[in-house]
Amino acid sequence: MIAGKTSFGFVESQLRKKNFGILGTVGGDGRPHTTGVLYGIPPTPHPLSFYVITGKRYRKTRNIMANPAVSFVVPFPHYYMRFVPSNCVQFQGKAEILPASDPLGVETFRRSRMLRMNLRLASDPDSVVFIRIAPDSKLYCYGLGINIMRLRNDHAAGSYAVEVPPEKR
């Protein structure tokens, strides 16, 4: 592996370039639920966390109220070589429900044109909330920063984990 391409700093920078992830929750009945979401990451002086804006009555929101343990996956598809499996970053963590007026959530969503469009939802604070997801101490990666030819010869070489530094938790 290439040390710089498998460091926390590299992985964090790649996550900041994306805005789509897959959120996994578990309901009060123990049944899993996954859904695609748009996310934003607060600016660097803040701990690493992922903000999602959503409806108060959606299943993911109800599930988090019952059980804050979540999983999150960010896919990194290969746009030109669609036959190659996507790279990804995945982690487990804890989620919390915050009001639509949460200052850091609003600031985070204002930093991206795509996310700003979703802030219009926050104009009705009675029906919308932010979900803040704090990852556990490790992010698990596959293929991110690894040469495709190396993966072709040894697919297991693409798996690695990075530790979230204490100052980023």
ABEGO torsion letter per residue (X at the ends): XBAAAABAAAAAAAAAABABBBBBBBBAAGBBBBBBBBBBBBBAABBBBBBBBBBAABAAAAAAAABABBBBBBBBBBAABAABBBBBBBBBBBBBBBBAABAAAAAAAAABAAAAAAAAAAABAAABBBBBBBBBABBBBBGBGBBAAAAAABAAAABBBBBBBAAAX
